[in-house]
Amino acid sequence: MDQLNILRERADELLQNSNNERDSKKYQIIRDFLKDDDCFLKTDIEHAYAILRDLGAAEERIREYYSSLIAR
């Protein structure tokens, strides 16, 4: 749950700092997605990885992050 809260905070931060409409929409969608505590259990791995990338997760750690998010 802590990692999910960190991702929520990151999405909020990116949304507030976005400079164009496209990015704002993207981060709003991600923020809405992250409202559900089981969001990563309810989506496929490709979309989950894309969300983690969009939130700035290091490529070499995405698998680790995803595994811990679905293992809780």
Secondary structure per residue as TSV (DSSP state, phi and psi in degrees):
chain	resnum	aa	ss	phi	psi
A	1	M	-	360.0	-33.9
A	2	D	H	-61.8	-42.6
A	3	Q	H	-64.7	-38.2
A	4	L	H	-64.3	-40.5
A	5	N	H	-64.8	-37.2
A	6	I	H	-63.5	-42.3
A	7	L	H	-64.6	-39.2
A	8	R	H	-61.7	-44.1
A	9	E	H	-63.4	-39.9
A	10	R	H	-64.8	-42.0
A	11	A	H	-62.8	-41.7
A	12	D	H	-61.6	-43.8
A	13	E	H	-61.9	-46.4
A	14	L	H	-66.0	-37.0
A	15	L	H	-64.0	-44.1
A	16	Q	H	-66.4	-30.4
A	17	N	H	-97.9	2.6
A	18	S	-	-71.2	140.3
A	19	N	-	-102.5	-8.2
A	20	N	S	-137.1	162.9
A	21	E	H	-64.2	-38.5
A	22	R	H	-61.6	-47.8
A	23	D	H	-64.6	-40.1
A	24	S	H	-59.2	-44.3
A	25	K	H	-64.0	-42.5
A	26	K	H	-60.7	-48.0
A	27	Y	H	-71.5	-28.0
A	28	Q	H	-67.2	-42.2
A	29	I	H	-63.1	-44.0
A	30	I	H	-63.3	-44.1
A	31	R	H	-60.5	-42.8
A	32	D	H	-63.9	-40.3
A	33	F	H	-60.2	-42.0
A	34	L	T	-74.1	-7.4
A	35	K	T	-64.9	-29.3
A	36	D	S	-83.9	122.9
A	37	D	T	-60.5	-24.8
A	38	D	T	-103.2	20.6
A	39	C	T	-56.8	-39.3
A	40	F	T	-76.6	-18.0
A	41	L	T	-80.5	-20.4
A	42	K	S	-100.2	4.0
A	43	T	S	-126.3	160.7
A	44	D	-	-77.7	162.4
A	45	I	H	-62.8	-35.6
A	46	E	H	-63.9	-44.2
A	47	H	H	-67.9	-38.9
A	48	A	H	-61.5	-45.7
A	49	Y	H	-62.5	-40.9
A	50	A	H	-61.9	-40.5
A	51	I	H	-64.1	-44.7
A	52	L	H	-62.0	-39.0
A	53	R	H	-63.9	-45.5
A	54	D	H	-60.7	-30.0
A	55	L	T	-86.1	1.5
A	56	G	T	94.1	15.4
A	57	A	-	-66.8	139.6
A	58	A	-	-65.1	134.6
A	59	E	G	-53.9	-40.6
A	60	E	G	-72.8	-9.0
A	61	R	G	-111.3	-3.9
A	62	I	H	-59.2	-44.3
A	63	R	H	-60.4	-43.0
A	64	E	H	-62.5	-46.4
A	65	Y	H	-60.0	-48.0
A	66	Y	H	-60.4	-45.6
A	67	S	H	-59.2	-41.9
A	68	S	H	-71.8	-31.1
A	69	L	H	-70.6	-33.5
A	70	I	H	-90.9	-9.6
A	71	A	H	-88.9	-9.5
A	72	R	-	-71.0	360.0
